[in-house]
């Protein structure tokens, strides 16, 4: 008889969470009338569920969120995720929407450039530093990203203007100074980081006035970390900001990481001023317009 239960290794613990997520997800898919099986050749952290018709649902991101969160919350997390997927599968296709529905539901969203490539969104407009503006349709239960094919016969410029206006009009949920000179704009909306498209609407309201520009990061979809440049001493706050952004832009971030780069907004344009090097450290560049602004403040 064993008197002491062997403590599981970290690998065994992660595998156990992955198995729990997979089991709960399969049961929920079945309860919603969409039976699934595990795709051949996949398992554990990389498990993929598939329907009889061939639709595939990777579990990697969901498992990562479960590992990073409260284990007691895993059933709710998985149930909510599966329900959103099932509702998305039953939603009308974009070609079934009226023109008014398109304009009401379209949104612009900051996404990694490789996401646009994966979707086939050649129309996506470059933002800066590996980020692009993608179009999507926002439904109550899910978001559908739009490909070039989905936009056939429609004006992407008109849709982007409508989508951008909707994101800007959405109120800021939370804004606070978390460290001297460093502000956090945060919210449950998956478009929170996308508000970085229009700092002219944030400066002087959710953020301090910023006549000399704003240095910022968007580590994931729910967050903007920002510093209003006010003197040459801003480099101290920017260094702390960069460390915070990198710490937040991880695989366990909600929705996955968006960017670990540091950007500078000034007079309506955005430049990359900081990035993570191969050794894991972050470098901040004083070149270009950013350097010119700092030089002007030093006089």
N, C-alpha and C positions, 0 to 999 in steps of 0.2 A: 504493500500500500504506500502511495506517495503522500508524505505529510505536507509537502510544500508544492504549490503549483508553479511551474516554470514560467517566468516572466517572458512574454513574447519579445522577440527582437523588433527593431524598428521596421525592418522589411516585412516581417509577419504582420505587424500592426497596420501598415499601409495596405498590404494585400487584403487584410480583413475588411478595412473600410471600403476598398474597391469592390469586394464581393457583396457587401451590404448594399452599396449603391446600385450595383447591377441587378440584384434580386428585387429591390424595391421598385426600380424602374421597370423591370419586366412585368411585375405584377400590376403596376399602374397602367402601363400600356394596354395590358390585357383587359383591365377593368374598364378602360375607355373604348373598348372595342377595336383595338389595333394590336393584335398579337405580334410579338417580336421574338426572334431567336438571336443568339450570339453569332456574329459573322465568323465563318471558318477562318482560322489563322489569327484571330484576335483574342485577347484575354487580359485579365488584370487591369492595370492602369490604362492600357490601350484597347480595352474592349470596345467593340462597335456592335450596336444592336441593329437588326435589319428586319424589315417587314417582308411578307410573301411577295409583294410587288417589287422589292428591291430597294426601297428607300432605306438609307443608312443614317444612324444616329450615333456618332462617336460619344463616348462617355468621359473622355480624358478631362475636359474642362470642368465638368460637373464633379468628378472625383476629386480634382484639385481643390475646388471650393469646399467640398465636404471635409477634406483633410485639414484645410486652413481654418475651418470654422468650428462651431460647437457641435460635437457629435450627437447631442440630444436633438439638434435641429435638422439632422440629416433626412429623416422621413419627410418633413415639411418641404425642405429644399428640393428633394428629388421629385416629390409630387407636383410642386409648383412648376418645375422645369418640364416634366413630361406633359402636364396639362397644356402648357404653352405650345409645345411641339404639336400636340394633337389638334389644338385649336387652329394653329397655323396651317396644318394640312387640310383643314376643312374650310379655310377662308377663301373668298373669291379670288381668282387670279386678277392681276392688274388689268388685263384686257377686258375684264367684266365691269370695271369701274367707269363711272361717268367723268366728264371733264371736271365737274365741281368736286367730286370725290377725290380726284387726283390732287387738286390744289389744296383741299382741306387736309389730306393725310400725308402729303409729301413733306419730308424733312431732309435737311443736310446734316451729315455727321462726319466728324473727323475720324479717319480710319488709317491704319497702316497701308502703305502703297501696295504691299503684296496681297492684301485683302481685295483691293480693287482688281488686281490681276486675276485672282482666283474666281471672282464673280464674273469677270468679263466686262468690267466697267471702264472701257477705254475713254469715256467722256470725263472721268474723274479729274478734277482740277487740283493741281499741286498746291499744297499749303506751304510747307517747308519741312526740311529735314526728315524725309521718309513718311510724311503724312499727306493725305489727300482729302478732298471734300467729296464724299460719296452721297448719292441720293438713295433714299429709302422711303418706303411707305410705312407709316406708323399706325398700327392697329391697337385696340385696347389690350390684346393678349400677346402680341408679338410684333416683330419688325421684319419687313421683307426688303432685302437689299436689291437694288435695281441694276440690271445689266444693260448693255447697249441694245440687245434684242428687245427687252421690256420697254425701252424708250422709243422704239421705232414709231415714227409718225408724230412724235411729240418734241417739244422744244426744251432741251435740257437747261438752257439759260433761264427761261421763264420758270421752270420748275425749281431750279436752284434758288432763284430770287424768292419764291414763295416759301421754300423750305427753310431758307436762312432767316426770313422774317419771322416764321413761326418759332424757331429756336430762340431768337433774340427776345421775342415777346414773352416767352415762358419765364415766370419770375424766379429769381435766385432763391434757393431754399435756405442756404446757410452761408454766411460770410463772417470770418473772424480772423483776428491777428493772432497767430499761434506762436510767434517769436518776434522780437523787435524788428519791424520792417517787413516781415513775411506774412502774407495773407493767404488764407485758404478759402476757396469757393468750392462748396461741396453740396451734393444733393443726390436724391434717389433717382432722378431722371438720368437715363443713359445719354442724354444730350448735354449734360453739365459741362464736360470738357469742351464741347463744340462751341460754347459761348466765347471761347478764345478767338473766334472769327470776328468778334466785334467788341474789342476792348474799349472803344469809344463810348459804348453803352454801360460799361462796368466802372470805368474810371470816374471818380467823383460820386459814386453811389455805393455799389457793393465793394469797391476798392477805393483807396485814396486817389485824389487827383494826380495825374501823371503827365505834366507838361514835357518831361524829359524821357518819356517812354516807360515801358514795363518789361522786366525780365520775368519769364514764367516757364513753367513746365506743366505738362498734361500726362501724368503717369498712368492714369486709367480714365475710363469714360465718365466717372462720377466726380472728377476732381481737377481743379486748376490751382496751382501753387504760384503765387505772384509776389513781385517786389516792385514798387514804384520807384524808379531811379531818381535820387534827389541830390546826390553828391558823389565825389570820388570814393567816399567811404562805403558806397553801395556794394563794392566788391566783397566786403565782409559778409553782408547779408546774402549776397548771391552765392557765395561759397556754401553757406549753410543750406540755402534753398536747393542747390544742386544735390547735396547729400540726401536731403529729404526726398527729392523726386526719385532718385535712384533706388532708395529704400522702399518706395511705394510701387515702383514699376516692376513688379515681379509676376511670376506665373500664377500666384495665388490671388492677385488683384481681381476684383469683380469684373468679369468679362475678359480677363487677361490684361497684360500690359499694353498701353497705348504707345508711350514713348519715354525713353530715359534721357532724351536730349533737352537742352536748355535753349530757349528762344528769346528774342528781343523784338517787341512790338514798338513801333515808333511811326507816328504820322500815317497810320493805315497799312504799313508794310511789316513783314515778319522776316527775321533772319535767324539762322542757327548761330548761337554764340557759345555753346557748350555741348560736349559729348563724352561718352564713356570710352576710354582707351582700351587697348587689348589687355592691359594689366589690371583692369577693373576700376582704375581711378578716373575721375572726371576732370577734364581740362576746360577752362573758360578762355575764350579768345577775345582780345581787345581790339580786333581789327574792324574795318568797315565802319558802318554808321554808329555802332555801339561805341567803338573807340573814339569816334569824333565827338559823340555826346559827352563821354567822360572827360575828354580833353577840354571841352568847352566849360564843363563844370569846375575844372581845376584852375581856371583863370581867375 
